[in-house]
C-alpha cells in the first residue's frame, strides 16, 4: 500500500510541477509559488477535520512547520529555476538532492535497512532521473546562458524539498493531517517576504489565478499522499518512489506539448520503471 501511495504522490507532484513550470514562464515565479501554497493551505484546512487525529502534539505541529519552511524554499527556487534556466538542469539537480539527503537520513539516523533489491532500485533512480530530464542538443545551446543560475536554483530547491520530506515523515501519525496544515501555513509565511515589497504581483487575471490555486492544491494532495506513504513504508523507499515524478512532465511534454522524446529520455523511463519494480517487489 505504501508503494502505491508514493507512486500516486509522484503522479500528482509531476503534474503540479509541470503546470507551475508553465505558469512561472508567464508570471512572476514567487507569485506562482505563493498562490499555489495558499490554495494548498485552504484545501488541507478543509480536509484535516475529516481525518482522525486522536493526539495533536506540539511536536507534530513543529515537525510540520519545519517541513513547510523546506517547502517554501523548494518551490520558490524550483519555479525561479524553471523560469530562468533549463528544465533539464534544474529538475535533476533538485530531485537528486531531494532524494539523496532523506535516504541518507533514513539509513544513518533512523535505522532504515532496505533489502538488496530495494538498494538496486534506489541506485537506479538517480540515473533514471538524470536521463529523463536530458534535453536535446538544440535545447542545450539555447539555454546555455542560464545554466549556472538554473543549477544553483536546482540545488537549493532540492535541499528545501529534502527538509520537507524528512521533517514531515517525523510527525506523529496520531496528529492526522494537522502537521500538514502547519506545513502549508509555514510555507506561505516563508514565501511572503518575496512578495511583501511588490504586492502588485498578486493582481492576476482570474484564469491564471485559479490555475495557480489548482496546481497548488494538487501539490498538497501529493504531499499528503507522501505523508501517508511514510506511515506504511520506510522513509528511504517512500522518498525514492515519490521523487520519480520527473517522468510525468516528460510524458506530458511529449503528449500535450508535442515535444520529441530523446533516446536518453526513453532509456530513463525504462530505468524508472525498473527502479519502481525493484522497490515495490522488495
Helices and strands as residue ranges (DSSP letters): H 2-24, H 29-48, H 58-84, H 87-108, H 116-132, H 137-142, G 144-146, H 147-169, G 173-175, H 178-196, G 199-202, H 206-230, H 235-242, G 243-245, H 246-255, H 263-281
